[in-house]
Amino acid sequence: MRATSARKRWGTWLAVALVAGLAALAGWQRAALAEGLAHRWLAARGVPASLHVERLGLGGLVVTGLRLGEDTAPDLEAARVALAWSWRGLVERRLDRVELEGVRLSGRLGDGGLELGALDALGGDGAAPAGLPFAEARFRDVEVALDSPRGQLVLRAAEGSAATAAPGSREVTGSAELSASAPFASAVASLRLAGTLDAPRLALSGTLAPDEAALGVRAAAPVRVTGEARLGGSNGVEADVTVEAEQLALPALASFADLAVEGTFAGGELTAELRVGRLAPLTEPPLFAPLAVDAALRGAPAKLALRGTARTDGDGFALPFDGTLEPFVPRARVGVRVPETELALPAREPADLFPWLADAVLRAQGRAAGELALEFADGRLAARAELALRDVDLRTTYATLRRVNGVVTLLGPEPLVTPPAQRVAIGLVEGPLPLSNGLLRFELRPGRTLDVAEGVFRLAGGTLSFSGSFPLDAEERTLVLRAEGLSVAQLLSALDFEGLSGTGRLAGRLVVEQRGERVRIATGELRATQPGVIRYAAGPGAGAVAAEQPQLGTALGALEDLRYETLELEVSGDVSELDVKVHARGSNPNFQEGRPVVLNVNVEAPVDTLLRAGLATYRVPEEIEAQVNRYFEREAR
């Protein structure tokens, strides 16, 4: 530290001695010598330059035609630079007066912060004074142009911009009116200078108007910007800034109400707090419910890391998120987590977070978790959501789904689709088409079309399977179910015919038609895959019935032990109460000496008992259970 201070003192006295020596020369000699020294000093640092020292005296210097950097695109131009100093000022390493005219400063605002080309190459030796390097300044026709990833930002100072230190007190005052333009916004601002020479303060007040065509952001009113910058601290320039916007919108995507950013800039880094009173989607249907957002921002102004929480109304969902924000591009990447949540709680229904589900999901209970990855770039929003369901019951407008398990991925927002091969397991479907013990492999395609690669449900000891494309918004649909291995025993037990039992397996197909809310089986044929037995255990009143109706008595006698060779079921009607025609051909060795019997019976088949039995024995497929468990275990960490 002492060595550094000594170098500063020697540098100061060397500058004083150099000025004294130059002052002893004739005027034209002083200017020519100073001009030559300046060129050699700049060349030694690799900075192309041209300048003319118009005057150099004991108390000041005038330079004209100053250009630093390449001739075709200089980093700094100044038509006239006038500097005035005193012996006391030189000792303090501060100029008495600075006048700048016709200044053009160029640079770049990138991921690494502000880059000023030739000025960065000149560097510094640490001998600059704390605070302002001048006691008085006048600026005329000053412009700063900064290249950014989205184009050029231009800052201009109006005529009359000045700063002055009061004699003796060292207190400074000053003002400047600024205007700025950029490919994505325009701004006007007022600067006010206060404080002292050693610790000056700049107060900023202005408004910013986003360019909707370039930035993709619409402002209902100009965005307000206020702040204060302090010079001379341990971090060099420090600043506090507040940005407030009543209403901003990303057209057709989202709106931001009561937005505020309060931050501090120090050491080249910004630390800020972001608050959004209401973030609401503008998509149709809405992608998510309105949210209140609180977040912390950290990093270089060109690229900020953000972390915070978004909340739905009331005691609903609290969604932690993190990501990056590049305001000058603009570009943002955000990852949102939906922590493991009990859906049965108030304000935590799926539609409380995703309103577009309101018309489809009327009620939900069970446990869910998820992640949402959002990316905004080039004026477009892309979203990827992953939703994990564990034993979730969903009551929808079409049916009630019980014990739904699986991890589903959604892509959006427009159109809302899924990748291929999504899989969910369903314990029971209660509704127009009741099914149980299901595994569904599907893809949601544009136009709200559900492509089912394979749907398999258990029924009566066998399976019902289907595949195909199904427009979700259609009023009419047709579904072909393939039946395999249905148990004759379980099917007969569901018929409204007490005492009837049997053996064997059935296969065939059922054509299901939907017309609005009505679902019916248009045609259905099930056939036994091999011979079997149908038995009827006659009740106490069977003898009296047989005496009164001899034909029915013959049928009941044959059914006591019917060894069928063929068995067919014709199924039709509303699925809640099916009409079943049973056709059997065979013989009973203990009835009428085993003569051939042809049996045709019409019965009604309530299927609820079959489905409830299926749910009682339901087990989530191992592959689905493992996938869901992995997701929830990761969430717990």
Helices and strands as residue ranges (DSSP letters): H 2-23, H 27-44, E 49-57, E 60-69, E 74-84, H 87-91, E 97-110, E 113-115, H 118-122, E 136-148, E 151-157, E 161-165, E 172-182, E 185-195, E 200-210, H 212-215, E 218-219, E 223-233, E 236-250, E 254-266, E 269-281, E 291-300, E 303-311, E 318-326, E 331-342, H 350-353, G 355-357, E 361-377, E 380-396, E 400-412, E 422-430, E 435-445, E 449-459, E 462-471, E 476-487, H 488-494, E 500-502, E 505-515, E 518-528, E 532-536, H 542-548, H 550-559, E 562-574, E 578-587, G 592-594, E 596-605, H 608-616, H 622-636
